[in-house]
Amino acid sequence: MARSELRPVITLRSTAGTGFSYVTRKNRRTTPDRIVLRKFDPVAGRHVEFREAR
């Protein structure tokens, strides 16, 4: 079975400049813009914003 292009794999990169990233999927139909999530960065040791990188 092929993966759906409606829910692509995206990379969330830390805005703290540590180079840490998360990989997740998003629904392109409900969230067409780039997403920003506040998650834990273990390198920085605190919660920071993670932005979608393409």
C-alpha distance matrix in Angstrom:
0.0 3.8 6.6 9.1 12.3 14.3 14.2 14.8 16.0 19.8 22.8 25.8 29.0 32.3 35.2 37.6 37.2 36.2 32.9 30.9 27.5 24.8 21.0 19.3 17.1 18.7 18.4 19.5 20.8 23.1 24.1 24.5 27.1 27.0 27.2 30.0 29.9 32.7 31.6 33.3 33.9 35.0 36.7 38.8 39.2 38.9 36.6 36.0 34.0 30.6 29.6 26.3 26.2 24.1
3.8 0.0 3.8 6.4 9.0 11.6 11.7 11.8 13.3 17.0 20.1 23.3 26.4 29.8 32.6 35.2 34.6 33.8 30.5 28.8 25.3 22.8 19.0 17.3 14.9 16.4 16.1 16.8 18.4 20.9 21.6 21.5 24.1 24.0 24.5 27.5 27.7 30.7 29.8 31.8 32.2 33.5 35.0 37.0 37.7 37.2 34.9 33.9 31.7 28.2 26.8 23.4 23.1 20.8
6.6 3.8 0.0 3.8 6.5 8.7 8.1 8.2 9.8 13.5 16.7 19.8 23.0 26.4 29.1 31.7 31.4 30.7 27.5 25.6 22.0 19.4 15.6 13.7 11.2 12.7 12.7 13.5 15.5 17.8 18.1 18.3 20.7 20.4 20.8 23.7 24.0 27.0 26.2 28.2 28.8 30.3 31.8 33.6 34.3 33.7 31.2 30.3 28.0 24.6 23.2 19.8 19.8 17.8
9.1 6.4 3.8 0.0 3.8 5.3 5.9 7.1 9.9 13.2 16.8 19.6 23.0 26.3 28.6 31.6 31.5 31.2 28.1 26.4 22.7 20.0 16.3 13.9 10.6 11.0 10.0 10.5 12.0 14.6 15.3 15.4 18.2 18.5 19.1 22.3 22.8 26.2 25.9 28.3 29.1 31.1 32.6 34.0 34.8 33.7 31.0 29.8 27.2 24.0 22.3 18.9 19.3 17.2
12.3 9.0 6.5 3.8 0.0 3.8 5.4 5.5 8.9 11.6 15.3 18.0 21.2 24.7 26.7 29.9 29.6 29.7 26.6 25.3 21.6 19.4 15.8 13.7 10.4 10.1 9.1 8.3 10.3 13.3 13.4 12.7 15.4 15.9 17.1 20.5 21.6 25.1 25.2 27.8 28.4 30.6 31.9 33.1 34.1 33.0 30.2 28.6 25.6 22.4 20.3 16.7 16.8 14.4
14.3 11.6 8.7 5.3 3.8 0.0 3.8 6.1 9.8 11.9 15.7 17.8 21.3 24.4 26.2 29.5 29.7 30.0 27.2 25.7 21.9 19.4 16.2 13.3 9.6 8.2 6.0 5.5 6.9 9.7 10.5 10.4 13.5 14.5 15.3 18.8 19.9 23.5 23.9 26.9 27.9 30.4 31.9 32.7 33.6 32.1 29.0 27.5 24.4 21.5 19.5 16.2 17.1 15.3
14.2 11.7 8.1 5.9 5.4 3.8 0.0 3.8 6.8 9.1 12.7 14.8 18.4 21.5 23.6 26.7 27.0 27.0 24.2 22.4 18.6 15.8 12.6 9.6 5.8 5.2 4.6 6.0 8.4 10.1 10.1 10.8 13.2 13.3 13.4 16.6 17.1 20.6 20.6 23.4 24.4 26.8 28.4 29.4 30.1 28.7 25.7 24.4 21.7 18.7 17.1 13.9 15.1 13.9
14.8 11.8 8.2 7.1 5.5 6.1 3.8 0.0 3.8 6.3 10.0 12.7 16.0 19.4 21.6 24.7 24.5 24.5 21.5 20.0 16.2 14.0 10.6 8.5 5.6 6.2 7.3 7.4 10.7 12.5 11.4 11.3 13.0 12.3 12.9 15.9 16.8 20.1 20.0 22.5 22.9 25.2 26.4 27.6 28.7 27.6 24.9 23.3 20.6 17.2 15.4 11.9 12.3 10.6
16.0 13.3 9.8 9.9 8.9 9.8 6.8 3.8 0.0 3.8 7.0 10.0 13.2 16.7 19.3 22.0 21.7 21.3 18.2 16.6 12.8 10.5 7.0 5.7 4.5 6.9 9.6 10.3 13.8 14.9 13.2 13.5 14.2 12.5 12.6 14.9 15.3 18.2 17.5 19.7 19.8 21.8 23.0 24.4 25.5 24.8 22.3 20.9 18.5 15.0 13.7 10.4 10.6 9.5
19.8 17.0 13.5 13.2 11.6 11.9 9.1 6.3 3.8 0.0 3.8 6.6 9.8 13.2 15.6 18.5 18.3 18.2 15.3 13.9 10.2 8.5 5.9 5.5 5.7 7.1 10.3 10.5 14.3 14.7 12.2 12.3 12.1 9.6 9.7 11.6 12.4 15.4 15.0 17.3 17.2 19.6 20.5 21.6 23.0 22.0 19.5 17.7 15.2 11.6 10.0 6.7 7.0 6.8
22.8 20.1 16.7 16.8 15.3 15.7 12.7 10.0 7.0 3.8 0.0 3.8 6.3 9.9 12.6 15.2 14.7 14.5 11.5 10.2 6.6 5.8 4.6 6.5 8.4 10.2 13.6 13.9 17.6 17.6 14.7 14.9 13.8 10.6 10.2 10.9 11.4 13.8 13.0 14.7 14.0 16.4 17.0 18.1 19.8 19.1 17.0 15.1 12.9 9.1 8.1 5.7 5.4 6.9
25.8 23.3 19.8 19.6 18.0 17.8 14.8 12.7 10.0 6.6 3.8 0.0 3.8 6.7 9.4 12.1 12.4 12.4 10.2 8.6 5.3 5.0 6.1 7.6 10.0 11.0 14.6 15.1 18.5 17.7 14.5 15.2 13.4 9.8 8.5 8.0 8.2 10.2 9.6 11.6 11.1 14.0 14.7 15.2 16.8 15.8 13.4 11.3 9.1 5.4 5.2 4.6 5.9 8.9
29.0 26.4 23.0 23.0 21.2 21.3 18.4 16.0 13.2 9.8 6.3 3.8 0.0 3.8 6.5 8.9 8.6 8.9 6.8 6.2 4.4 6.7 8.9 11.2 13.8 14.8 18.2 18.4 21.8 21.0 17.6 17.9 15.6 11.8 10.8 9.5 9.8 10.8 10.2 11.3 9.7 12.6 12.4 12.8 15.0 14.4 12.6 10.1 8.4 5.1 5.4 6.4 6.4 9.9
32.3 29.8 26.4 26.3 24.7 24.4 21.5 19.4 16.7 13.2 9.9 6.7 3.8 0.0 3.8 5.4 6.2 6.7 6.4 5.7 6.0 8.5 11.6 13.8 16.6 17.4 20.8 21.2 24.4 23.1 19.7 20.3 17.6 13.9 12.4 9.9 9.6 9.2 8.6 9.1 7.1 10.4 9.9 9.4 11.9 11.0 9.6 6.9 6.2 4.5 6.6 9.2 9.8 13.4
35.2 32.6 29.1 28.6 26.7 26.2 23.6 21.6 19.3 15.6 12.6 9.4 6.5 3.8 0.0 3.8 5.4 7.8 8.4 9.1 9.7 12.1 14.9 16.8 19.2 19.4 22.5 22.4 25.4 24.0 20.3 20.7 17.5 14.0 12.8 10.0 10.5 9.9 10.5 11.3 9.5 12.8 11.9 10.3 13.1 11.7 10.3 6.8 5.8 5.8 7.0 10.2 10.9 14.6
37.6 35.2 31.7 31.6 29.9 29.5 26.7 24.7 22.0 18.5 15.2 12.1 8.9 5.4 3.8 0.0 3.8 5.6 8.0 8.8 10.7 13.5 16.8 19.0 21.8 22.4 25.7 25.9 28.9 27.4 23.8 24.4 21.3 17.8 16.3 13.2 13.0 11.4 11.3 10.7 8.3 10.9 9.3 7.2 10.4 9.6 9.5 6.7 7.8 8.5 10.6 13.7 14.2 17.8
37.2 34.6 31.4 31.5 29.6 29.7 27.0 24.5 21.7 18.3 14.7 12.4 8.6 6.2 5.4 3.8 0.0 3.8 5.6 8.0 10.4 13.8 16.8 19.5 22.3 23.2 26.5 26.5 29.7 28.7 25.0 25.2 22.1 18.5 17.7 15.1 15.3 14.4 13.9 13.3 10.2 12.2 9.7 8.9 12.5 12.7 12.8 10.2 10.7 10.3 11.5 14.0 13.4 16.7
36.2 33.8 30.7 31.2 29.7 30.0 27.0 24.5 21.3 18.2 14.5 12.4 8.9 6.7 7.8 5.6 3.8 0.0 3.8 5.5 8.9 12.4 15.6 18.7 21.9 23.4 26.9 27.3 30.6 29.6 26.2 26.6 23.9 20.2 19.0 16.5 16.0 14.8 13.3 11.9 8.3 9.3 6.5 6.9 10.4 11.5 12.3 10.7 11.9 11.1 13.0 15.1 14.5 17.6
32.9 30.5 27.5 28.1 26.6 27.2 24.2 21.5 18.2 15.3 11.5 10.2 6.8 6.4 8.4 8.0 5.6 3.8 0.0 3.8 6.5 10.2 13.0 16.3 19.4 21.1 24.7 24.9 28.4 27.8 24.4 24.6 22.2 18.4 17.6 15.8 15.6 15.3 13.8 12.9 9.6 10.8 8.7 10.0 13.1 14.1 14.2 12.3 12.5 10.6 11.8 13.0 11.8 14.6
30.9 28.8 25.6 26.4 25.3 25.7 22.4 20.0 16.6 13.9 10.2 8.6 6.2 5.7 9.1 8.8 8.0 5.5 3.8 0.0 3.8 7.2 10.4 13.7 17.1 19.1 22.8 23.6 27.0 26.2 23.0 23.8 21.6 17.9 16.5 14.7 13.7 13.2 11.0 9.9 6.9 8.0 7.2 9.1 11.3 12.2 12.1 10.9 11.4 9.3 11.3 12.4 12.0 14.9
27.5 25.3 22.0 22.7 21.6 21.9 18.6 16.2 12.8 10.2 6.6 5.3 4.4 6.0 9.7 10.7 10.4 8.9 6.5 3.8 0.0 3.8 6.8 10.0 13.3 15.4 19.1 19.9 23.4 22.7 19.7 20.5 18.7 15.1 13.7 12.5 11.6 12.1 10.0 10.1 8.3 10.2 10.4 12.0 13.7 13.8 12.7 11.4 10.8 7.8 9.3 9.6 9.5 12.2
24.8 22.8 19.4 20.0 19.4 19.4 15.8 14.0 10.5 8.5 5.8 5.0 6.7 8.5 12.1 13.5 13.8 12.4 10.2 7.2 3.8 0.0 3.8 6.6 10.2 12.6 16.3 17.7 21.1 20.3 17.7 19.0 17.7 14.4 12.6 11.9 10.5 11.4 9.2 9.9 9.5 11.3 12.7 14.2 15.1 14.8 13.1 12.3 11.5 8.3 9.8 9.5 10.3 12.6
21.0 19.0 15.6 16.3 15.8 16.2 12.6 10.6 7.0 5.9 4.6 6.1 8.9 11.6 14.9 16.8 16.8 15.6 13.0 10.4 6.8 3.8 0.0 3.8 7.2 10.2 13.9 15.3 18.8 18.5 16.2 17.3 16.8 13.9 12.5 13.0 12.1 13.9 12.1 13.4 13.3 15.0 16.3 18.0 18.9 18.5 16.6 15.7 14.3 10.8 11.2 9.5 10.0 11.2
19.3 17.3 13.7 13.9 13.7 13.3 9.6 8.5 5.7 5.5 6.5 7.6 11.2 13.8 16.8 19.0 19.5 18.7 16.3 13.7 10.0 6.6 3.8 0.0 3.8 6.9 10.5 12.5 15.7 15.3 13.5 15.1 15.1 12.8 11.2 12.4 11.4 13.8 12.5 14.6 15.3 17.3 19.1 20.4 20.9 20.0 17.5 16.8 15.0 11.8 11.8 9.8 11.3 12.2
17.1 14.9 11.2 10.6 10.4 9.6 5.8 5.6 4.5 5.7 8.4 10.0 13.8 16.6 19.2 21.8 22.3 21.9 19.4 17.1 13.3 10.2 7.2 3.8 0.0 3.8 7.0 9.2 12.3 12.3 11.0 12.5 13.5 12.0 10.9 13.1 12.8 15.8 15.3 17.8 18.8 21.0 22.8 23.9 24.4 23.2 20.4 19.4 17.1 14.0 13.2 10.6 12.2 12.2
18.7 16.4 12.7 11.0 10.1 8.2 5.2 6.2 6.9 7.1 10.2 11.0 14.8 17.4 19.4 22.4 23.2 23.4 21.1 19.1 15.4 12.6 10.2 6.9 3.8 0.0 3.8 6.0 8.9 8.6 7.3 9.2 10.5 9.8 8.9 11.7 12.0 15.5 15.8 18.9 20.2 22.9 24.6 25.2 25.8 24.0 20.9 19.6 16.8 14.1 12.8 10.2 12.5 12.5
18.4 16.1 12.7 10.0 9.1 6.0 4.6 7.3 9.6 10.3 13.6 14.6 18.2 20.8 22.5 25.7 26.5 26.9 24.7 22.8 19.1 16.3 13.9 10.5 7.0 3.8 0.0 3.8 5.5 5.7 6.0 7.9 10.4 11.1 10.7 14.0 14.7 18.2 19.0 22.2 23.7 26.5 28.3 28.7 29.2 27.3 24.0 22.7 19.7 17.3 15.6 13.0 15.2 14.8
19.5 16.8 13.5 10.5 8.3 5.5 6.0 7.4 10.3 10.5 13.9 15.1 18.4 21.2 22.4 25.9 26.5 27.3 24.9 23.6 19.9 17.7 15.3 12.5 9.2 6.0 3.8 0.0 3.8 5.7 5.2 5.1 8.2 9.6 10.5 14.2 15.8 19.6 20.7 24.1 25.2 28.1 29.5 29.8 30.7 28.8 25.5 23.6 20.3 17.8 15.5 12.5 14.3 13.2
20.8 18.4 15.5 12.0 10.3 6.9 8.4 10.7 13.8 14.3 17.6 18.5 21.8 24.4 25.4 28.9 29.7 30.6 28.4 27.0 23.4 21.1 18.8 15.7 12.3 8.9 5.5 3.8 0.0 3.8 5.7 6.0 9.7 12.1 12.8 16.5 18.0 21.7 23.1 26.6 28.1 31.1 32.7 32.8 33.5 31.3 27.8 26.1 22.8 20.7 18.4 15.8 17.8 16.8
23.1 20.9 17.8 14.6 13.3 9.7 10.1 12.5 14.9 14.7 17.6 17.7 21.0 23.1 24.0 27.4 28.7 29.6 27.8 26.2 22.7 20.3 18.5 15.3 12.3 8.6 5.7 5.7 3.8 0.0 3.8 6.2 9.1 11.4 11.2 14.4 15.7 19.2 20.9 24.5 26.4 29.5 31.3 31.0 31.5 29.1 25.4 23.9 20.7 19.1 17.2 15.2 17.9 17.7
24.1 21.6 18.1 15.3 13.4 10.5 10.1 11.4 13.2 12.2 14.7 14.5 17.6 19.7 20.3 23.8 25.0 26.2 24.4 23.0 19.7 17.7 16.2 13.5 11.0 7.3 6.0 5.2 5.7 3.8 0.0 3.8 5.6 7.6 7.5 11.0 12.7 16.4 18.3 21.9 23.4 26.7 28.3 27.9 28.7 26.2 22.7 20.8 17.4 15.7 13.5 11.6 14.4 14.6
24.5 21.5 18.3 15.4 12.7 10.4 10.8 11.3 13.5 12.3 14.9 15.2 17.9 20.3 20.7 24.4 25.2 26.6 24.6 23.8 20.5 19.0 17.3 15.1 12.5 9.2 7.9 5.1 6.0 6.2 3.8 0.0 3.8 6.8 8.6 12.3 14.8 18.6 20.5 24.0 25.0 28.4 29.5 29.2 30.4 28.1 24.7 22.3 18.7 16.8 13.9 11.6 13.6 13.0
27.1 24.1 20.7 18.2 15.4 13.5 13.2 13.0 14.2 12.1 13.8 13.4 15.6 17.6 17.5 21.3 22.1 23.9 22.2 21.6 18.7 17.7 16.8 15.1 13.5 10.5 10.4 8.2 9.7 9.1 5.6 3.8 0.0 3.8 6.2 9.5 12.7 16.2 18.5 22.0 22.8 26.3 27.1 26.5 28.0 25.6 22.2 19.5 15.8 14.1 11.0 9.3 11.5 11.7
27.0 24.0 20.4 18.5 15.9 14.5 13.3 12.3 12.5 9.6 10.6 9.8 11.8 13.9 14.0 17.8 18.5 20.2 18.4 17.9 15.1 14.4 13.9 12.8 12.0 9.8 11.1 9.6 12.1 11.4 7.6 6.8 3.8 0.0 3.8 6.8 10.1 13.6 15.6 18.9 19.3 22.9 23.5 23.0 24.6 22.4 19.2 16.4 12.7 10.7 7.4 5.6 8.1 9.1
27.2 24.5 20.8 19.1 17.1 15.3 13.4 12.9 12.6 9.7 10.2 8.5 10.8 12.4 12.8 16.3 17.7 19.0 17.6 16.5 13.7 12.6 12.5 11.2 10.9 8.9 10.7 10.5 12.8 11.2 7.5 8.6 6.2 3.8 0.0 3.8 6.6 10.2 12.3 15.8 16.8 20.3 21.4 20.8 21.9 19.6 16.1 13.7 10.1 8.4 6.1 5.6 9.2 11.2
30.0 27.5 23.7 22.3 20.5 18.8 16.6 15.9 14.9 11.6 10.9 8.0 9.5 9.9 10.0 13.2 15.1 16.5 15.8 14.7 12.5 11.9 13.0 12.4 13.1 11.7 14.0 14.2 16.5 14.4 11.0 12.3 9.5 6.8 3.8 0.0 3.8 6.9 9.5 12.9 13.9 17.7 18.7 17.6 18.7 16.1 12.7 10.1 6.5 5.6 4.6 6.4 10.0 13.0
29.9 27.7 24.0 22.8 21.6 19.9 17.1 16.8 15.3 12.4 11.4 8.2 9.8 9.6 10.5 13.0 15.3 16.0 15.6 13.7 11.6 10.5 12.1 11.4 12.8 12.0 14.7 15.8 18.0 15.7 12.7 14.8 12.7 10.1 6.6 3.8 0.0 3.8 6.1 9.8 11.6 15.2 16.8 15.8 16.3 13.6 9.9 8.3 5.6 5.2 6.6 8.6 12.1 15.2
32.7 30.7 27.0 26.2 25.1 23.5 20.6 20.1 18.2 15.4 13.8 10.2 10.8 9.2 9.9 11.4 14.4 14.8 15.3 13.2 12.1 11.4 13.9 13.8 15.8 15.5 18.2 19.6 21.7 19.2 16.4 18.6 16.2 13.6 10.2 6.9 3.8 0.0 3.8 7.1 9.3 12.9 14.7 13.2 13.2 10.1 6.4 5.4 4.3 5.9 8.8 11.5 14.6 18.0
31.6 29.8 26.2 25.9 25.2 23.9 20.6 20.0 17.5 15.0 13.0 9.6 10.2 8.6 10.5 11.3 13.9 13.3 13.8 11.0 10.0 9.2 12.1 12.5 15.3 15.8 19.0 20.7 23.1 20.9 18.3 20.5 18.5 15.6 12.3 9.5 6.1 3.8 0.0 3.8 6.5 9.6 12.0 11.2 10.8 8.4 5.2 5.8 6.3 6.6 10.1 12.4 15.0 18.3
33.3 31.8 28.2 28.3 27.8 26.9 23.4 22.5 19.7 17.3 14.7 11.6 11.3 9.1 11.3 10.7 13.3 11.9 12.9 9.9 10.1 9.9 13.4 14.6 17.8 18.9 22.2 24.1 26.6 24.5 21.9 24.0 22.0 18.9 15.8 12.9 9.8 7.1 3.8 0.0 3.8 6.2 9.0 8.4 7.3 5.7 4.1 6.3 8.5 8.9 12.7 15.0 17.1 20.4
33.9 32.2 28.8 29.1 28.4 27.9 24.4 22.9 19.8 17.2 14.0 11.1 9.7 7.1 9.5 8.3 10.2 8.3 9.6 6.9 8.3 9.5 13.3 15.3 18.8 20.2 23.7 25.2 28.1 26.4 23.4 25.0 22.8 19.3 16.8 13.9 11.6 9.3 6.5 3.8 0.0 3.8 5.5 5.5 5.8 5.7 5.8 6.5 8.9 8.9 12.4 14.8 16.0 19.4
35.0 33.5 30.3 31.1 30.6 30.4 26.8 25.2 21.8 19.6 16.4 14.0 12.6 10.4 12.8 10.9 12.2 9.3 10.8 8.0 10.2 11.3 15.0 17.3 21.0 22.9 26.5 28.1 31.1 29.5 26.7 28.4 26.3 22.9 20.3 17.7 15.2 12.9 9.6 6.2 3.8 0.0 3.8 5.5 4.7 6.8 8.5 10.0 12.7 12.5 16.0 18.1 18.9 22.1
36.7 35.0 31.8 32.6 31.9 31.9 28.4 26.4 23.0 20.5 17.0 14.7 12.4 9.9 11.9 9.3 9.7 6.5 8.7 7.2 10.4 12.7 16.3 19.1 22.8 24.6 28.3 29.5 32.7 31.3 28.3 29.5 27.1 23.5 21.4 18.7 16.8 14.7 12.0 9.0 5.5 3.8 0.0 3.8 5.4 8.2 10.3 10.8 13.4 13.2 16.3 18.4 18.7 21.8
38.8 37.0 33.6 34.0 33.1 32.7 29.4 27.6 24.4 21.6 18.1 15.2 12.8 9.4 10.3 7.2 8.9 6.9 10.0 9.1 12.0 14.2 18.0 20.4 23.9 25.2 28.7 29.8 32.8 31.0 27.9 29.2 26.5 23.0 20.8 17.6 15.8 13.2 11.2 8.4 5.5 5.5 3.8 0.0 3.8 5.6 8.1 8.5 11.6 12.4 15.7 18.4 19.1 22.6
39.2 37.7 34.3 34.8 34.1 33.6 30.1 28.7 25.5 23.0 19.8 16.8 15.0 11.9 13.1 10.4 12.5 10.4 13.1 11.3 13.7 15.1 18.9 20.9 24.4 25.8 29.2 30.7 33.5 31.5 28.7 30.4 28.0 24.6 21.9 18.7 16.3 13.2 10.8 7.3 5.8 4.7 5.4 3.8 0.0 3.8 7.2 9.2 12.8 13.9 17.5 20.3 21.4 24.9
38.9 37.2 33.7 33.7 33.0 32.1 28.7 27.6 24.8 22.0 19.1 15.8 14.4 11.0 11.7 9.6 12.7 11.5 14.1 12.2 13.8 14.8 18.5 20.0 23.2 24.0 27.3 28.8 31.3 29.1 26.2 28.1 25.6 22.4 19.6 16.1 13.6 10.1 8.4 5.7 5.7 6.8 8.2 5.6 3.8 0.0 3.8 6.4 10.1 12.0 15.7 18.7 20.4 24.0
36.6 34.9 31.2 31.0 30.2 29.0 25.7 24.9 22.3 19.5 17.0 13.4 12.6 9.6 10.3 9.5 12.8 12.3 14.2 12.1 12.7 13.1 16.6 17.5 20.4 20.9 24.0 25.5 27.8 25.4 22.7 24.7 22.2 19.2 16.1 12.7 9.9 6.4 5.2 4.1 5.8 8.5 10.3 8.1 7.2 3.8 0.0 3.8 7.1 9.2 12.9 16.0 18.2 21.8
36.0 33.9 30.3 29.8 28.6 27.5 24.4 23.3 20.9 17.7 15.1 11.3 10.1 6.9 6.8 6.7 10.2 10.7 12.3 10.9 11.4 12.3 15.7 16.8 19.4 19.6 22.7 23.6 26.1 23.9 20.8 22.3 19.5 16.4 13.7 10.1 8.3 5.4 5.8 6.3 6.5 10.0 10.8 8.5 9.2 6.4 3.8 0.0 3.8 6.5 9.8 13.2 15.3 19.0
34.0 31.7 28.0 27.2 25.6 24.4 21.7 20.6 18.5 15.2 12.9 9.1 8.4 6.2 5.8 7.8 10.7 11.9 12.5 11.4 10.8 11.5 14.3 15.0 17.1 16.8 19.7 20.3 22.8 20.7 17.4 18.7 15.8 12.7 10.1 6.5 5.6 4.3 6.3 8.5 8.9 12.7 13.4 11.6 12.8 10.1 7.1 3.8 0.0 3.8 6.5 10.0 12.5 16.2
30.6 28.2 24.6 24.0 22.4 21.5 18.7 17.2 15.0 11.6 9.1 5.4 5.1 4.5 5.8 8.5 10.3 11.1 10.6 9.3 7.8 8.3 10.8 11.8 14.0 14.1 17.3 17.8 20.7 19.1 15.7 16.8 14.1 10.7 8.4 5.6 5.2 5.9 6.6 8.9 8.9 12.5 13.2 12.4 13.9 12.0 9.2 6.5 3.8 0.0 3.8 6.8 9.2 12.8
29.6 26.8 23.2 22.3 20.3 19.5 17.1 15.4 13.7 10.0 8.1 5.2 5.4 6.6 7.0 10.6 11.5 13.0 11.8 11.3 9.3 9.8 11.2 11.8 13.2 12.8 15.6 15.5 18.4 17.2 13.5 13.9 11.0 7.4 6.1 4.6 6.6 8.8 10.1 12.7 12.4 16.0 16.3 15.7 17.5 15.7 12.9 9.8 6.5 3.8 0.0 3.8 6.3 9.9
26.3 23.4 19.8 18.9 16.7 16.2 13.9 11.9 10.4 6.7 5.7 4.6 6.4 9.2 10.2 13.7 14.0 15.1 13.0 12.4 9.6 9.5 9.5 9.8 10.6 10.2 13.0 12.5 15.8 15.2 11.6 11.6 9.3 5.6 5.6 6.4 8.6 11.5 12.4 15.0 14.8 18.1 18.4 18.4 20.3 18.7 16.0 13.2 10.0 6.8 3.8 0.0 3.8 6.6
26.2 23.1 19.8 19.3 16.8 17.1 15.1 12.3 10.6 7.0 5.4 5.9 6.4 9.8 10.9 14.2 13.4 14.5 11.8 12.0 9.5 10.3 10.0 11.3 12.2 12.5 15.2 14.3 17.8 17.9 14.4 13.6 11.5 8.1 9.2 10.0 12.1 14.6 15.0 17.1 16.0 18.9 18.7 19.1 21.4 20.4 18.2 15.3 12.5 9.2 6.3 3.8 0.0 3.8
24.1 20.8 17.8 17.2 14.4 15.3 13.9 10.6 9.5 6.8 6.9 8.9 9.9 13.4 14.6 17.8 16.7 17.6 14.6 14.9 12.2 12.6 11.2 12.2 12.2 12.5 14.8 13.2 16.8 17.7 14.6 13.0 11.7 9.1 11.2 13.0 15.2 18.0 18.3 20.4 19.4 22.1 21.8 22.6 24.9 24.0 21.8 19.0 16.2 12.8 9.9 6.6 3.8 0.0
